[in-house]
């Protein structure tokens, strides 16, 4: 990922670490949605291969959510909680100049996020 184009604070780094996506795939998704342009630092073939992998992962995750909800591993309220968490994370600036840079504050947010996600799992 090009650090001058997209910065992740520790909260987003933790989310990325625990997700199914690589940092490069996240960057490709971000660039695709934000600018509709290809990533310049990789070949076109590599870019489209990564983009295809990203689409496949996203669709697989959506199928997994449907399946997990159907078997009761997550309930319907979990999706609302996820939406709320996503909205709250969206207001945390991702730039290094963010006012949310205090390590204790970031650790507290990260811990609260992990606890909320663990509570959503009924397994």
C-alpha positions, 0 to 999 in steps of 0.5 A: 500500500502506498502510505502517502495515499492511504493511512491506517491508524492502529484500529484499522491495522487491527481490523485488517490483521483480523480480516480475510483481506491483505493490505494490498487487497484493501488498498485495491478495493479502496482505490477502485471505489474511491477513484475508479482507477487502476493501481499504478504500482502493479501490472494490469494483469496483477491488478485485475487478478487481485480485483477478481480475488477481492470480488470473490472474497466479498461474495464469499463473505456475504454467502457466509453471513447468510449461512451463519445467520440461517444456522443461528451462529449469528442473529439478525441483531448482529448485522445491525450492530455491525452496521453501527460499529461500521458507522462509528469507525467511519467517523474516526479519521484515518490520517496520521494527524487524527485526534484519535492517536492516543495509544490508550484510547486506540487500545480501548476502542480496539478492545471494545470492538473485539468484545462486541464482535465476540459477543455476536458469535453464538458458537 
